[in-house]
């Protein structure tokens, strides 16, 4: 109950405070790339209920037709402004709407597309007892997920067999440690990461922790 009240309050304040920056980002997206401002995609939420996750669009309008749901390395579908939005995680901020509506929480296991949930359904039966979140332990660990997947010959197989099982394990760890103060700590860590300059050292550290590329 406290968590939901916190979500509603902070999401409401965030949407008001960020209204002007949101409008600016929306204008830049419209001016630099044809297509809608927002990207919507079905994700599986609490109790296996589907919902549409909301993000600022960072890819070309027909990205789904040109490739799969994952982005790996220097994906040509990502727009110029999209690269910046992804690097700074600004593209995730419209999920404040999902939090306000109750589809998501600020902290919780990241929501996945139906295909990946069905592959690990028994694990998600526990993980989806809570609302999925904007951030969690896996979000912090895999901040450079696209770069990591770019090290594999088959990014989709690597995601299914390497990254996703680790994300699920981190989701279970979150459920074991979950509390108001633990959630608050994750929110603050995420905010600090967003404020960091995404320089070369940051990316180098991420790549050093990645599994070795397939041969």
VOLO-851896 format. One record per residue (C-alpha): x, y, z; residue number from 0. Coordinates in nm, 2 decimals, decimal comma. Layout:
! VOLO-851896
<fivex><c1>X</c1><c2>Y</c2><c3>Z</c3><n>NUM</n></fivex>
...
//
This chain:
! VOLO-851896
<fivex><c1>0,00</c1><c2>0,00</c2><c3>0,00</c3><n>0</n></fivex>
<fivex><c1>0,28</c1><c2>0,24</c2><c3>0,09</c3><n>1</n></fivex>
<fivex><c1>0,47</c1><c2>0,14</c2><c3>-0,23</c3><n>2</n></fivex>
<fivex><c1>0,17</c1><c2>0,22</c2><c3>-0,45</c3><n>3</n></fivex>
<fivex><c1>0,10</c1><c2>0,55</c2><c3>-0,27</c3><n>4</n></fivex>
<fivex><c1>0,47</c1><c2>0,64</c2><c3>-0,33</c3><n>5</n></fivex>
<fivex><c1>0,44</c1><c2>0,55</c2><c3>-0,69</c3><n>6</n></fivex>
<fivex><c1>0,13</c1><c2>0,76</c2><c3>-0,75</c3><n>7</n></fivex>
<fivex><c1>0,27</c1><c2>1,06</c2><c3>-0,57</c3><n>8</n></fivex>
<fivex><c1>0,62</c1><c2>1,06</c2><c3>-0,73</c3><n>9</n></fivex>
<fivex><c1>0,49</c1><c2>0,98</c2><c3>-1,08</c3><n>10</n></fivex>
<fivex><c1>0,24</c1><c2>1,27</c2><c3>-1,05</c3><n>11</n></fivex>
<fivex><c1>0,50</c1><c2>1,51</c2><c3>-0,94</c3><n>12</n></fivex>
<fivex><c1>0,74</c1><c2>1,38</c2><c3>-1,21</c3><n>13</n></fivex>
<fivex><c1>0,49</c1><c2>1,42</c2><c3>-1,49</c3><n>14</n></fivex>
<fivex><c1>0,42</c1><c2>1,78</c2><c3>-1,39</c3><n>15</n></fivex>
<fivex><c1>0,79</c1><c2>1,88</c2><c3>-1,34</c3><n>16</n></fivex>
<fivex><c1>0,90</c1><c2>1,71</c2><c3>-1,66</c3><n>17</n></fivex>
<fivex><c1>0,61</c1><c2>1,84</c2><c3>-1,88</c3><n>18</n></fivex>
<fivex><c1>0,83</c1><c2>2,10</c2><c3>-2,05</c3><n>19</n></fivex>
<fivex><c1>1,13</c1><c2>1,88</c2><c3>-2,10</c3><n>20</n></fivex>
<fivex><c1>0,89</c1><c2>1,61</c2><c3>-2,24</c3><n>21</n></fivex>
<fivex><c1>0,75</c1><c2>1,86</c2><c3>-2,49</c3><n>22</n></fivex>
<fivex><c1>1,10</c1><c2>1,96</c2><c3>-2,59</c3><n>23</n></fivex>
<fivex><c1>1,21</c1><c2>1,60</c2><c3>-2,65</c3><n>24</n></fivex>
<fivex><c1>0,89</c1><c2>1,53</c2><c3>-2,84</c3><n>25</n></fivex>
<fivex><c1>0,95</c1><c2>1,83</c2><c3>-3,07</c3><n>26</n></fivex>
<fivex><c1>1,31</c1><c2>1,72</c2><c3>-3,14</c3><n>27</n></fivex>
<fivex><c1>1,19</c1><c2>1,36</c2><c3>-3,22</c3><n>28</n></fivex>
<fivex><c1>0,93</c1><c2>1,50</c2><c3>-3,46</c3><n>29</n></fivex>
<fivex><c1>1,17</c1><c2>1,74</c2><c3>-3,63</c3><n>30</n></fivex>
<fivex><c1>1,45</c1><c2>1,49</c2><c3>-3,68</c3><n>31</n></fivex>
<fivex><c1>1,26</c1><c2>1,17</c2><c3>-3,77</c3><n>32</n></fivex>
<fivex><c1>0,93</c1><c2>1,09</c2><c3>-3,94</c3><n>33</n></fivex>
<fivex><c1>0,69</c1><c2>0,89</c2><c3>-3,73</c3><n>34</n></fivex>
<fivex><c1>0,52</c1><c2>0,90</c2><c3>-3,39</c3><n>35</n></fivex>
<fivex><c1>0,68</c1><c2>1,05</c2><c3>-3,08</c3><n>36</n></fivex>
<fivex><c1>0,61</c1><c2>0,76</c2><c3>-2,86</c3><n>37</n></fivex>
<fivex><c1>0,69</c1><c2>0,39</c2><c3>-2,89</c3><n>38</n></fivex>
<fivex><c1>0,43</c1><c2>0,14</c2><c3>-2,76</c3><n>39</n></fivex>
<fivex><c1>0,50</c1><c2>-0,23</c2><c3>-2,71</c3><n>40</n></fivex>
<fivex><c1>0,30</c1><c2>-0,50</c2><c3>-2,54</c3><n>41</n></fivex>
<fivex><c1>0,47</c1><c2>-0,63</c2><c3>-2,22</c3><n>42</n></fivex>
<fivex><c1>0,35</c1><c2>-0,88</c2><c3>-1,96</c3><n>43</n></fivex>
<fivex><c1>0,27</c1><c2>-0,73</c2><c3>-1,62</c3><n>44</n></fivex>
<fivex><c1>0,16</c1><c2>-0,83</c2><c3>-1,28</c3><n>45</n></fivex>
<fivex><c1>-0,05</c1><c2>-1,15</c2><c3>-1,29</c3><n>46</n></fivex>
<fivex><c1>0,05</c1><c2>-1,21</c2><c3>-1,65</c3><n>47</n></fivex>
<fivex><c1>-0,17</c1><c2>-0,91</c2><c3>-1,76</c3><n>48</n></fivex>
<fivex><c1>-0,05</c1><c2>-0,75</c2><c3>-2,08</c3><n>49</n></fivex>
<fivex><c1>-0,01</c1><c2>-0,37</c2><c3>-2,10</c3><n>50</n></fivex>
<fivex><c1>0,15</c1><c2>-0,13</c2><c3>-2,35</c3><n>51</n></fivex>
<fivex><c1>0,48</c1><c2>0,01</c2><c3>-2,22</c3><n>52</n></fivex>
<fivex><c1>0,55</c1><c2>0,37</c2><c3>-2,32</c3><n>53</n></fivex>
<fivex><c1>0,88</c1><c2>0,51</c2><c3>-2,43</c3><n>54</n></fivex>
<fivex><c1>1,01</c1><c2>0,79</c2><c3>-2,65</c3><n>55</n></fivex>
<fivex><c1>1,06</c1><c2>0,65</c2><c3>-2,99</c3><n>56</n></fivex>
<fivex><c1>1,44</c1><c2>0,60</c2><c3>-3,06</c3><n>57</n></fivex>
<fivex><c1>1,42</c1><c2>0,39</c2><c3>-3,38</c3><n>58</n></fivex>
<fivex><c1>1,29</c1><c2>0,44</c2><c3>-3,74</c3><n>59</n></fivex>
<fivex><c1>0,91</c1><c2>0,39</c2><c3>-3,77</c3><n>60</n></fivex>
<fivex><c1>0,93</c1><c2>0,05</c2><c3>-3,94</c3><n>61</n></fivex>
<fivex><c1>1,19</c1><c2>-0,09</c2><c3>-3,70</c3><n>62</n></fivex>
<fivex><c1>0,98</c1><c2>-0,40</c2><c3>-3,61</c3><n>63</n></fivex>
<fivex><c1>0,97</c1><c2>-0,50</c2><c3>-3,98</c3><n>64</n></fivex>
<fivex><c1>1,34</c1><c2>-0,44</c2><c3>-4,03</c3><n>65</n></fivex>
<fivex><c1>1,46</c1><c2>-0,65</c2><c3>-3,73</c3><n>66</n></fivex>
<fivex><c1>1,37</c1><c2>-0,82</c2><c3>-3,41</c3><n>67</n></fivex>
<fivex><c1>1,28</c1><c2>-0,68</c2><c3>-3,06</c3><n>68</n></fivex>
<fivex><c1>1,64</c1><c2>-0,66</c2><c3>-2,95</c3><n>69</n></fivex>
<fivex><c1>1,90</c1><c2>-0,40</c2><c3>-3,04</c3><n>70</n></fivex>
<fivex><c1>2,26</c1><c2>-0,50</c2><c3>-3,04</c3><n>71</n></fivex>
<fivex><c1>2,57</c1><c2>-0,30</c2><c3>-3,11</c3><n>72</n></fivex>
<fivex><c1>2,54</c1><c2>-0,01</c2><c3>-3,35</c3><n>73</n></fivex>
<fivex><c1>2,19</c1><c2>-0,10</c2><c3>-3,47</c3><n>74</n></fivex>
<fivex><c1>2,12</c1><c2>0,10</c2><c3>-3,79</c3><n>75</n></fivex>
<fivex><c1>1,75</c1><c2>0,13</c2><c3>-3,69</c3><n>76</n></fivex>
<fivex><c1>1,83</c1><c2>0,37</c2><c3>-3,41</c3><n>77</n></fivex>
<fivex><c1>1,79</c1><c2>0,73</c2><c3>-3,50</c3><n>78</n></fivex>
<fivex><c1>2,06</c1><c2>0,99</c2><c3>-3,43</c3><n>79</n></fivex>
<fivex><c1>1,86</c1><c2>1,15</c2><c3>-3,15</c3><n>80</n></fivex>
<fivex><c1>1,76</c1><c2>0,80</c2><c3>-3,04</c3><n>81</n></fivex>
<fivex><c1>2,12</c1><c2>0,71</c2><c3>-2,96</c3><n>82</n></fivex>
<fivex><c1>2,13</c1><c2>1,01</c2><c3>-2,72</c3><n>83</n></fivex>
<fivex><c1>1,80</c1><c2>0,93</c2><c3>-2,56</c3><n>84</n></fivex>
<fivex><c1>1,91</c1><c2>0,57</c2><c3>-2,51</c3><n>85</n></fivex>
<fivex><c1>2,25</c1><c2>0,66</c2><c3>-2,37</c3><n>86</n></fivex>
<fivex><c1>2,10</c1><c2>0,89</c2><c3>-2,11</c3><n>87</n></fivex>
<fivex><c1>1,79</c1><c2>0,67</c2><c3>-2,05</c3><n>88</n></fivex>
<fivex><c1>1,56</c1><c2>0,97</c2><c3>-2,12</c3><n>89</n></fivex>
<fivex><c1>1,36</c1><c2>0,74</c2><c3>-2,35</c3><n>90</n></fivex>
<fivex><c1>1,24</c1><c2>0,55</c2><c3>-2,05</c3><n>91</n></fivex>
<fivex><c1>1,09</c1><c2>0,85</c2><c3>-1,87</c3><n>92</n></fivex>
<fivex><c1>0,74</c1><c2>0,82</c2><c3>-2,03</c3><n>93</n></fivex>
<fivex><c1>0,70</c1><c2>0,51</c2><c3>-1,82</c3><n>94</n></fivex>
<fivex><c1>0,60</c1><c2>0,75</c2><c3>-1,55</c3><n>95</n></fivex>
<fivex><c1>0,26</c1><c2>0,72</c2><c3>-1,72</c3><n>96</n></fivex>
<fivex><c1>0,27</c1><c2>0,34</c2><c3>-1,68</c3><n>97</n></fivex>
<fivex><c1>0,35</c1><c2>0,39</c2><c3>-1,31</c3><n>98</n></fivex>
<fivex><c1>0,07</c1><c2>0,64</c2><c3>-1,25</c3><n>99</n></fivex>
<fivex><c1>-0,18</c1><c2>0,40</c2><c3>-1,42</c3><n>100</n></fivex>
<fivex><c1>-0,06</c1><c2>0,11</c2><c3>-1,21</c3><n>101</n></fivex>
<fivex><c1>0,09</c1><c2>-0,10</c2><c3>-1,49</c3><n>102</n></fivex>
<fivex><c1>0,43</c1><c2>-0,06</c2><c3>-1,34</c3><n>103</n></fivex>
<fivex><c1>0,61</c1><c2>0,05</c2><c3>-1,03</c3><n>104</n></fivex>
<fivex><c1>0,93</c1><c2>0,25</c2><c3>-0,99</c3><n>105</n></fivex>
<fivex><c1>1,12</c1><c2>-0,06</c2><c3>-0,88</c3><n>106</n></fivex>
<fivex><c1>1,05</c1><c2>-0,41</c2><c3>-0,98</c3><n>107</n></fivex>
<fivex><c1>1,16</c1><c2>-0,68</c2><c3>-1,23</c3><n>108</n></fivex>
<fivex><c1>1,17</c1><c2>-0,53</c2><c3>-1,57</c3><n>109</n></fivex>
<fivex><c1>0,87</c1><c2>-0,62</c2><c3>-1,79</c3><n>110</n></fivex>
<fivex><c1>0,94</c1><c2>-0,85</c2><c3>-2,09</c3><n>111</n></fivex>
<fivex><c1>0,76</c1><c2>-0,93</c2><c3>-2,41</c3><n>112</n></fivex>
<fivex><c1>0,53</c1><c2>-1,23</c2><c3>-2,42</c3><n>113</n></fivex>
<fivex><c1>0,78</c1><c2>-1,45</c2><c3>-2,60</c3><n>114</n></fivex>
<fivex><c1>1,05</c1><c2>-1,43</c2><c3>-2,34</c3><n>115</n></fivex>
<fivex><c1>0,80</c1><c2>-1,46</c2><c3>-2,05</c3><n>116</n></fivex>
<fivex><c1>0,66</c1><c2>-1,78</c2><c3>-2,20</c3><n>117</n></fivex>
<fivex><c1>1,01</c1><c2>-1,93</c2><c3>-2,24</c3><n>118</n></fivex>
<fivex><c1>1,06</c1><c2>-1,89</c2><c3>-1,86</c3><n>119</n></fivex>
<fivex><c1>0,70</c1><c2>-1,90</c2><c3>-1,74</c3><n>120</n></fivex>
<fivex><c1>0,77</c1><c2>-2,09</c2><c3>-1,42</c3><n>121</n></fivex>
<fivex><c1>1,01</c1><c2>-1,82</c2><c3>-1,31</c3><n>122</n></fivex>
<fivex><c1>0,78</c1><c2>-1,54</c2><c3>-1,41</c3><n>123</n></fivex>
<fivex><c1>0,49</c1><c2>-1,70</c2><c3>-1,21</c3><n>124</n></fivex>
<fivex><c1>0,68</c1><c2>-1,57</c2><c3>-0,90</c3><n>125</n></fivex>
<fivex><c1>0,83</c1><c2>-1,25</c2><c3>-1,05</c3><n>126</n></fivex>
<fivex><c1>0,50</c1><c2>-1,13</c2><c3>-1,18</c3><n>127</n></fivex>
<fivex><c1>0,34</c1><c2>-1,15</c2><c3>-0,84</c3><n>128</n></fivex>
<fivex><c1>0,46</c1><c2>-0,79</c2><c3>-0,81</c3><n>129</n></fivex>
<fivex><c1>0,43</c1><c2>-0,50</c2><c3>-1,06</c3><n>130</n></fivex>
<fivex><c1>0,72</c1><c2>-0,48</c2><c3>-1,30</c3><n>131</n></fivex>
<fivex><c1>0,94</c1><c2>-0,17</c2><c3>-1,26</c3><n>132</n></fivex>
<fivex><c1>1,12</c1><c2>0,11</c2><c3>-1,44</c3><n>133</n></fivex>
<fivex><c1>1,44</c1><c2>0,00</c2><c3>-1,27</c3><n>134</n></fivex>
<fivex><c1>1,58</c1><c2>-0,30</c2><c3>-1,08</c3><n>135</n></fivex>
<fivex><c1>1,91</c1><c2>-0,48</c2><c3>-1,01</c3><n>136</n></fivex>
<fivex><c1>1,93</c1><c2>-0,60</c2><c3>-1,37</c3><n>137</n></fivex>
<fivex><c1>1,87</c1><c2>-0,25</c2><c3>-1,51</c3><n>138</n></fivex>
<fivex><c1>2,18</c1><c2>-0,13</c2><c3>-1,32</c3><n>139</n></fivex>
<fivex><c1>2,39</c1><c2>-0,43</c2><c3>-1,42</c3><n>140</n></fivex>
<fivex><c1>2,29</c1><c2>-0,42</c2><c3>-1,78</c3><n>141</n></fivex>
<fivex><c1>2,29</c1><c2>-0,05</c2><c3>-1,85</c3><n>142</n></fivex>
<fivex><c1>2,49</c1><c2>-0,12</c2><c3>-2,16</c3><n>143</n></fivex>
<fivex><c1>2,29</c1><c2>-0,42</c2><c3>-2,28</c3><n>144</n></fivex>
<fivex><c1>2,30</c1><c2>-0,33</c2><c3>-2,65</c3><n>145</n></fivex>
<fivex><c1>2,68</c1><c2>-0,31</c2><c3>-2,65</c3><n>146</n></fivex>
<fivex><c1>2,70</c1><c2>-0,64</c2><c3>-2,46</c3><n>147</n></fivex>
<fivex><c1>2,47</c1><c2>-0,82</c2><c3>-2,71</c3><n>148</n></fivex>
<fivex><c1>2,68</c1><c2>-0,68</c2><c3>-2,99</c3><n>149</n></fivex>
<fivex><c1>2,96</c1><c2>-0,90</c2><c3>-2,88</c3><n>150</n></fivex>
<fivex><c1>2,77</c1><c2>-1,21</c2><c3>-2,98</c3><n>151</n></fivex>
<fivex><c1>2,72</c1><c2>-1,36</c2><c3>-3,33</c3><n>152</n></fivex>
<fivex><c1>2,36</c1><c2>-1,44</c2><c3>-3,24</c3><n>153</n></fivex>
<fivex><c1>2,23</c1><c2>-1,16</c2><c3>-3,00</c3><n>154</n></fivex>
<fivex><c1>1,88</c1><c2>-1,32</c2><c3>-2,96</c3><n>155</n></fivex>
<fivex><c1>2,02</c1><c2>-1,66</c2><c3>-2,85</c3><n>156</n></fivex>
<fivex><c1>2,27</c1><c2>-1,48</c2><c3>-2,62</c3><n>157</n></fivex>
<fivex><c1>1,98</c1><c2>-1,28</c2><c3>-2,46</c3><n>158</n></fivex>
<fivex><c1>1,76</c1><c2>-1,59</c2><c3>-2,42</c3><n>159</n></fivex>
<fivex><c1>2,04</c1><c2>-1,82</c2><c3>-2,29</c3><n>160</n></fivex>
<fivex><c1>2,28</c1><c2>-1,58</c2><c3>-2,11</c3><n>161</n></fivex>
<fivex><c1>2,14</c1><c2>-1,24</c2><c3>-2,02</c3><n>162</n></fivex>
<fivex><c1>1,78</c1><c2>-1,33</c2><c3>-1,95</c3><n>163</n></fivex>
<fivex><c1>1,85</c1><c2>-1,61</c2><c3>-1,70</c3><n>164</n></fivex>
<fivex><c1>2,08</c1><c2>-1,37</c2><c3>-1,51</c3><n>165</n></fivex>
<fivex><c1>1,81</c1><c2>-1,10</c2><c3>-1,52</c3><n>166</n></fivex>
<fivex><c1>1,56</c1><c2>-1,35</c2><c3>-1,38</c3><n>167</n></fivex>
<fivex><c1>1,80</c1><c2>-1,45</c2><c3>-1,10</c3><n>168</n></fivex>
<fivex><c1>1,85</c1><c2>-1,08</c2><c3>-1,02</c3><n>169</n></fivex>
<fivex><c1>1,47</c1><c2>-1,04</c2><c3>-1,02</c3><n>170</n></fivex>
<fivex><c1>1,44</c1><c2>-1,32</c2><c3>-0,76</c3><n>171</n></fivex>
<fivex><c1>1,71</c1><c2>-1,15</c2><c3>-0,55</c3><n>172</n></fivex>
<fivex><c1>1,51</c1><c2>-0,83</c2><c3>-0,56</c3><n>173</n></fivex>
<fivex><c1>1,20</c1><c2>-1,01</c2><c3>-0,43</c3><n>174</n></fivex>
<fivex><c1>1,41</c1><c2>-1,15</c2><c3>-0,14</c3><n>175</n></fivex>
<fivex><c1>1,55</c1><c2>-0,81</c2><c3>-0,05</c3><n>176</n></fivex>
<fivex><c1>1,25</c1><c2>-0,59</c2><c3>-0,14</c3><n>177</n></fivex>
<fivex><c1>1,16</c1><c2>-0,32</c2><c3>0,11</c3><n>178</n></fivex>
<fivex><c1>1,08</c1><c2>0,05</c2><c3>0,09</c3><n>179</n></fivex>
<fivex><c1>1,43</c1><c2>0,15</c2><c3>0,18</c3><n>180</n></fivex>
<fivex><c1>1,59</c1><c2>-0,10</c2><c3>-0,06</c3><n>181</n></fivex>
<fivex><c1>1,36</c1><c2>0,03</c2><c3>-0,34</c3><n>182</n></fivex>
<fivex><c1>1,46</c1><c2>0,39</c2><c3>-0,25</c3><n>183</n></fivex>
<fivex><c1>1,83</c1><c2>0,29</c2><c3>-0,27</c3><n>184</n></fivex>
<fivex><c1>1,78</c1><c2>0,15</c2><c3>-0,62</c3><n>185</n></fivex>
<fivex><c1>1,60</c1><c2>0,46</c2><c3>-0,73</c3><n>186</n></fivex>
<fivex><c1>1,88</c1><c2>0,68</c2><c3>-0,61</c3><n>187</n></fivex>
<fivex><c1>2,15</c1><c2>0,46</c2><c3>-0,77</c3><n>188</n></fivex>
<fivex><c1>1,95</c1><c2>0,47</c2><c3>-1,10</c3><n>189</n></fivex>
<fivex><c1>1,93</c1><c2>0,85</c2><c3>-1,08</c3><n>190</n></fivex>
<fivex><c1>2,30</c1><c2>0,88</c2><c3>-1,02</c3><n>191</n></fivex>
<fivex><c1>2,37</c1><c2>0,65</c2><c3>-1,32</c3><n>192</n></fivex>
<fivex><c1>2,15</c1><c2>0,87</c2><c3>-1,54</c3><n>193</n></fivex>
<fivex><c1>2,34</c1><c2>1,18</c2><c3>-1,42</c3><n>194</n></fivex>
<fivex><c1>2,68</c1><c2>1,02</c2><c3>-1,50</c3><n>195</n></fivex>
<fivex><c1>2,86</c1><c2>1,12</c2><c3>-1,81</c3><n>196</n></fivex>
<fivex><c1>2,84</c1><c2>0,82</c2><c3>-2,04</c3><n>197</n></fivex>
<fivex><c1>3,21</c1><c2>0,84</c2><c3>-2,12</c3><n>198</n></fivex>
<fivex><c1>3,46</c1><c2>0,59</c2><c3>-2,25</c3><n>199</n></fivex>
<fivex><c1>3,56</c1><c2>0,45</c2><c3>-1,91</c3><n>200</n></fivex>
<fivex><c1>3,19</c1><c2>0,37</c2><c3>-1,83</c3><n>201</n></fivex>
<fivex><c1>3,15</c1><c2>0,18</c2><c3>-2,15</c3><n>202</n></fivex>
<fivex><c1>3,48</c1><c2>0,00</c2><c3>-2,11</c3><n>203</n></fivex>
<fivex><c1>3,39</c1><c2>-0,12</c2><c3>-1,76</c3><n>204</n></fivex>
<fivex><c1>3,06</c1><c2>-0,26</c2><c3>-1,89</c3><n>205</n></fivex>
<fivex><c1>3,23</c1><c2>-0,45</c2><c3>-2,18</c3><n>206</n></fivex>
<fivex><c1>3,49</c1><c2>-0,60</c2><c3>-1,95</c3><n>207</n></fivex>
<fivex><c1>3,21</c1><c2>-0,76</c2><c3>-1,75</c3><n>208</n></fivex>
<fivex><c1>3,05</c1><c2>-0,91</c2><c3>-2,06</c3><n>209</n></fivex>
<fivex><c1>3,07</c1><c2>-1,28</c2><c3>-2,15</c3><n>210</n></fivex>
<fivex><c1>3,31</c1><c2>-1,36</c2><c3>-2,43</c3><n>211</n></fivex>
<fivex><c1>3,18</c1><c2>-1,33</c2><c3>-2,78</c3><n>212</n></fivex>
<fivex><c1>3,08</c1><c2>-1,64</c2><c3>-2,96</c3><n>213</n></fivex>
<fivex><c1>3,31</c1><c2>-1,78</c2><c3>-3,22</c3><n>214</n></fivex>
//
